[in-house]
Amino acid sequence: MTRLETERLTLRPFVSGDAYGIHGVVFSDPEVCEQFCGLPWTIEEVRHWVAYTHLDTRYGDVGYLAVVRREDRVMLGLVGLRPYVAAGIIWRDDPHPRFARLEMELTYAFGAAFQRQGYATEACNAVIGYAFRGLRLPRLAYAVHVHNVPSWKLMKRLGFRFERNLRPEGYEDIVGILDNHLFD
């Protein structure tokens, strides 16, 4: 995946030296992990994840990027584009699906100290631009729990529209969809 620059941020592929930084701001914080990956991870798990992520983004058009503040190179979090099988989502336009859909999601996690400062909005807008202009993806779609208020507020700022997930209990409640209107 490509390197992206914004006014305040550098979004770049992870390298092995990032394991401790991303562990400290994302993967060791129970509150951040609750919404992103479940339970906190050990540093060894994060080292393996960084190695995998490095290879994934090196040879692909999508993946996770480290979000680093340009002025001081501090690791703030991560953002990325990830394909997933949306088996846990039942769409309003297809309430009895024969097959699960393959979707592309915009994913992100920022350290608690870096939230509510516009970093997530800035990073996500850069990735959306890459997804829609560079990759020409038709849309981004993913589910989020109704109680994850910061996440769906961010999705709203980014222009996502919302649908209720018709899937039975035990799945995420809200589906955010952002259509690519650049080529209409």
N, C-alpha and C positions, 0 to 999 in steps of 0.2 A: 504494500500500500504506500502511497505517496506521502511525502512530508508536506504539511500545510502550515502556513504562517498567518497569523492574524495581528491585529494591532498590539496586543499584549502577550500573545501565546505562540509557542511552537508546538505543533502536533507532529510527532515523529514516531517511527517504529521503536519498539522497546529494544534495548541492548542488555547484555548480562549484568552490567553494573547498575541497572535500575531496580533490581529485585528488592533491595533494602528500602529504597525510597518509596516504591509503590506499596510495599508491605506496610510501611509506617503510616501512610496516609489513607489507604483503602482497606487492605486485607487484614489488618490487625484491629480495626475499629468495629466492635460489635454492632453499633448503630448503622454504620455505612454498609457493613456486610449483610445486615438483615434485609435490606432492599436490593442488594446487588448479587450476592453469592451465597446467602444463607448464614453459615457460621464463619467466624474468623479462620483464616488459614495459617499454617505454620510457615516459617521462612523457607523451609525446604519445598513445600508445596508451591510457594510463590516463585522460587527459583526455576522449578520445572515449568510452571505456567509461562514465565518470561521467556524461557528457551523455546518453548513451543510457539508462543506468540511471535517471537522474532522470526522464526522460520516461516510461519503462516503469512506474515505480512511481507516478508522478503520475496516470496514467490507468488503472491496473490494480489488481487485488486482490492480485497477487503480484509478486515481484521481490526485488532486493537491498536491504538496509538497512545503513547505517553503524552500527557498534557503538561508542558513545562512553561513556567512564566519566563518570558524573554529577558526581563531586566536582571534577574538574579539566578536563573536556571533552576529554580525550586520546582520539584515535582508536585503538581496539584492534584492529579488524578489520571483518569483514562477516559477515552472516548473511542467509539468504533462502529463499524458496520459489520453485522454478523448475519449470515443466512441461518434460517432455522425452519424446521417443519412445524407449522402452526396447528398441530393436532389438538392443542388445548384451547383453541379458539373456534367457536361456531359463529359464523358471520350471519348477519341479518339477511343478506341477499342469497344465502345458501344454508338454510336452517337444518337440512338433512344431507350433509355432505357425504358423497361416496368416497372421496379421497381427501386427505389433508392437503393444505396448500403449502407451498414453499414460499416463504416471505423473507424480506431483508429488514432487519431491525437496526435502529440507531440505539446504541447502548452507551452508558456513561456511569461513572462513579467518581466523585470528588471528595477529598478529605474534608472532614467537618470544619476545619479552620479556613477552608477556601470556598465554602458554600455561601450563597446570598451576596456574591460580589460580581455577578455577571459572567464569571469564567465559564460556567457550563453553557450558557446561552451562546457565548462567543465561539466556543469550541464546537458545539453542535451545529451552529450555522455554517461553519467552515466545512464540516463533514457533509452536511446536507448539500451544499454547493458542489462538492466533489461528487457526491452520489448522483445528483441530478444533471449537472453539466458534464462532468468527466465520464462517469460510467453510464449515463443515460438510463438510470433505473426508473421504472414506471411509478414506484411508490415505496414508502417506508411504512411498516406497520408492526406494532407490537402491543402486547398486553401489559397492563400495570394494575396493581392492587388499588382499590378505591381509597384505602387508608394511606397510600403513599402520596400524600398531597403535594410535597415539593416536586415530585416527578411529573405528575399530571399538570401542575402549574407551569413547569418548564415546557412540557409538550404544547400547552396552549400558547405560550409566548412564541414558540417556534412555528405555529400555524397548523398544528395537527387538529383534525376533527375527531370527535369521539363517538364510539358506538359501544353499546353494552354487549359484553360477551354473553352469548346465549348458552354457553357450556354450563353444565351442572356445577354445583358447589365444589370447592377444592381447587378451582382455577382462578386466574386473575380476572377481575371484574370488568375492567375498562379496556377497550381496544382503541389505540390511537392510530390514526391513518393520516399520512401526509402524501398527497398525490403530486406528481411532477407535472406541472402545467407549462413548463418551458417549451414543449414541443406540440402544444395543442393547435 
